[in-house]
Amino acid sequence: MKINKKLLQVLFACTIIIMPVLTSTKTTSVIYAADVVIDPVDKPLQKMDKLRNDLDDNCLGLSSSKASTKKKQKYNKLLKSFYDTAAEACDISDLNSQVKAAINDGINQLSIEKDSLKKIKGLKISEYLTALEKLKQRIDMAQKAVREDNSKYVTGTENFVYDKERAKNISDKNLYLRVNDLKKLNIPEDVYITEESYNFNEVHYTLSNRQKITKKADGSLDLTTVHTETAKELEKKELDNQIKQYYNATVKKGKKYSTYNKKSINKAIKLYQEADEHLAGFDTKTTDVKKYHKLLKNKIKELKNYKADSWRMSKKRIKISQKTLRELGVPKNAKIKRSYNVGELAGPVGGPNYGHCTYYDFYKGKKYVATVMVFADGHSFSMFP
């Protein structure tokens, strides 16, 4: 059966346009509760991971070009943010093995960056390395206290019988769950163990209050909680999912517009502005819609910057000879399908900035075969699929 393509496109477009109106109304369908495992240190650990990547990127920026005051300030700000997040994670649980690993990773990375940036003055790497070492010492002391603790076993331990070898290993490594372990994790002392799983250097405990503890030989205590989502939480999740789908559909449509043509850019800006207005129908207190408002505004700002770039919008092109194309490896029978200008691009790490650039995309029929970049000062490069 053939389907009219135009009709299908119209129906899809209508669905996208009315989606915010539909999804901003109160959900009345039956919502089933779901169990979710919550790790209290998950968010700060994710943030630490992102900050380490940001530090790495900024370190490259400082070492590959002139270190401006602004760049140094940004790097120091990232250092402070990483330390503050590490301290926050420690306050949540200085006995969590993942927190210890994340801090160790940070210390190792900053030690390397300190060495590579030793000639640049005004950076606070040494200061924050010292502070992170103190957090590590705090973790080591907390874990030592767990390893040496001999408070009474948590109720339920007596129900689990191990062979002689395993029992000795658990006892020697102090892997039995003790009352003081519960206190350290702010768990009520009247809970008891309902399930236990042994794995040589660690034991996994399930408690009567639906919390789970993994006790490790180094003194780590990893805690998770099983939480049953409420109808309100599930409704929020559903609305957030609808907002995300609407945003993704808008961005997918926006990518079809060229960012090298003012008329096309104006259409994309209008699309994102309308999407931003549509999302205003969602409650900012009960959904994550704020995040998508910000993403749309950033896209609009980026497009406006593109439009203001006279070289990007220019129809002029930096020419390149057939001889140079052959030297760059572009097939003789390949033809230019698209050309566009970009602003000043950084050269290889530690190298010069080549200035304005024109890109040429080469095709053989419908097959893409190469892209050539030609810079204002005469340099040229080729890229192949």
Order of alpha helices (4+ residues) and beta strands (2+ residues): alpha-beta-alpha-alpha-alpha-alpha-alpha-alpha-beta-beta-beta-beta-alpha-alpha-alpha-alpha-alpha-beta-beta-beta-beta
